[in-house]
Amino acid sequence: MNLFAELKRRNVLRMAGLYLVGAWLVLQVASTLLPIFRTPEWVLQALVVLLVAGIVPAVIVSWLYELTPEGMKRDTDAAVDAPTARRTARRLDRALVVGLLVVISLMAVERFWFAGRDAGVAASRTAHPRLAVLPLVNFSPDPGNAFFADGLHDDLLTALSRVRGMDVISRTTMQTFKDSKRKLSDIAQELDASHVLEGSVRRDAGTVRLTVQLIDAASDDHVWAETYERSLADATALQGAVTVAVAKALSLTAEGTVESAMPTAVPAAYDLYLKAGLLDNTRDSLPDVVKLLDSALLLDPGFTLARANRARVVCGVLWFDDTQRTELAAQARADIDQARREQPRLLDVDVAEATYRYYVQRDYPGALGLIDAVLLRNPNHVEALEARGNLLRRLDRLQEGLASHRRRYELDPNNGRAAINVAAFLSDLGRSREAVAVMDAALHRFPDSVGMRARRAGFEHNVTGDVDALMRAAQAIEGAQLDGPVGPLLRLSPPSAERIARLTPHAGEWATLFDGWRYPRALDIAWDADLLGDTAARDRFLARAAALYANLDPAVMARPGVRAYFAQFLALRGEHAAAVREAERALAEAPRSKDAATVSMLQRNAAVALARAGAKGRAIELLQAIQAAPTAADPQGAKLHDDMSLRLLLRDEPAYQALMRQIEAGYEKL
């Protein structure tokens, strides 16, 4: 028997063709409809397997059964004459032709009709996608594992931010949407995001299960979805796998952007690292971050990522409090050097090195060069963008610094500090009206922020010069404290017994500022008492300040900012020659060319000491220099005009009066 002739007679080949055409059409419909219902990707994969396997029973059935006018019958039982067999064959041929025409038509429509639209969508996606990564939902049985979901989200953001050609909205902003019930489309619209990545994580019995899906914000289409399951020891590889997949889905490349997939093989060390990363890097939280990273490194001394980040955080501790400067600086340097030997290409090592040069060595050009190198590798690194802006301020390059802070604000629109930085640079550049507008927009998001309302009041004062309105705004801020964010505003008011009473409980403390600047709080009280004419109270608080200065590390005393405050202390004690000497020495050690960001404040503090020591002409020269080149400490001279200490010390000087009239001429209504 001729096999081919028998296959043809039994219509096996025709049925196989019809099956393939039908299976293709089913897959086309399924691939379109299943994502609409957010069906897991494995459903479509299972359907493909079933259809491929189904061709075998379809061929067997067509061999064993004959299609007759009375229906399906076993071939051995069917008595079909030649004309009927030919009619059946023709019907199957027509069905096959129609099916093939449908397939060809659909392929043509897809190829030509949607080509322009798909090209446009692809172009918009690849031109510059903007990704919002929602906080991962914690599906772990133990609620205590919520930190793991948050930490994994943070790591995932870090890895995704290194993909070139894509903006990734930062963690601070995305955390404001944690547990949000808002629609994805609304969140994407608020953040101007082209795509949203959402997912969940379950940690249980030594395993981690991560489910993620990438959604096109404009169409609500699922671009990509996947479920990963790893052992806890391999969980650190998840962010790399997701990053590569997301980059591929958006026609981007993650090549060279994902660091070592296994920063540590010790899950407990990784837990501590995640917990450290979730703490806000504020002055008060930094020591706790160091302790967590210390514990992580005790568990795994080879945990390079934790070591590099410990070095960076230790530098931050030194920035605010350098009482243990020698020991901590040596620790940071040793950590950086060891991390560099272990993983020379690790981005976090470059960040730590830049922080060391910035905060410890005060090598601003060197730090800027390293930060620029970091941003070449990760353009979405918001901390590097902020550091770059601040470094450019110190180098007197305010326009460039503003651009960096604007870029940071674009990637972190719900971060209050990012808004304040943009407004502060605008004010530095003499654009305080624009600064007020930035703060007004930010206050819509953070209406209860004391710091923002205080800064907004200060920027408005720069425009109008209305100190009474500034004081009313400051006093209206709930919980306002002299040592809080409204402190600098309240100190523009006249000295009073009430203020002395409020500060007296803190007379034995240091007031610590940025750059390691510090002075005894008793000095503030002594100034108020002196300006009120209460010499006994002044001398009593000066004695308390002297006790603090006696125990101050000489290396800290050598800082120009600390020395300028010490000059005020000497002036109040009547040691005028020594006060003038210390003030001039502080000015000589910190010229504008070395640090433009702090020179205005330094000049103001030195001017107060010089005026109290009787060198009023020299004090007015410094105030004129401040007004000629305003910076963050005195934008547009407004705070200089209303500085109560200077006013009471210099109000009878004609040159001072002329300078105040010059400042007043620049005021306008808001």
Protein Blocks (a to p, Z undefined) as FASTA:
>chain_A
ZZklmmmmnommmmmmmmmmmmmmmmmmmmmmmmmnopafklmmmmmmmmmmmmmmmmmm
mmmpccdfkbccdfklpccdfklmmmmmmmmmmmmmmmmmmmmmmmmmmmmmmmmmmmmm
mmmmmmopcddddddddfbfblklmmmmmmmmmmmmmmmmmpghiacddfklmmmmgoia
bdfklmmmmnopabdcddddddeehiacdddddddfklopafbdcdddddfklmmmmmmm
mmmmmmmmnopafehkaccfblbfcfklmmmmmmmmmpccbfklmmmmmmmmmmmmmmmm
mlmklmmmmmmmmmmmmmmocklmmmmmmmmmmmmmmmmmmmmmlmklmmmmmmmmmmmn
opaklmmmmmmmmmmmmmmlmklmmmmmmmmmmnopaklmmmmmmmmmmmmmmbmklmmm
mmmmmmmnopamlmmmmmmmmmmmmmmlmklmmmmmmmmmmmnopaklmmmmmmmpghia
fklmklmmmmmpccdfklmmmmmmmmmpccddehhiacdfklmmmmmmmmnopaklmmmm
mmmmmmmmmmgcfklmmpmklmmmmmmmmmmnopamlmmmmmmmmmmmmcfklommlmmm
mmmmmmmmmmmnopamlmmmmmmmmmmmgcfklgghlmmmmmmklmmmmmmpmklmmmmm
mmmmmgccZZ
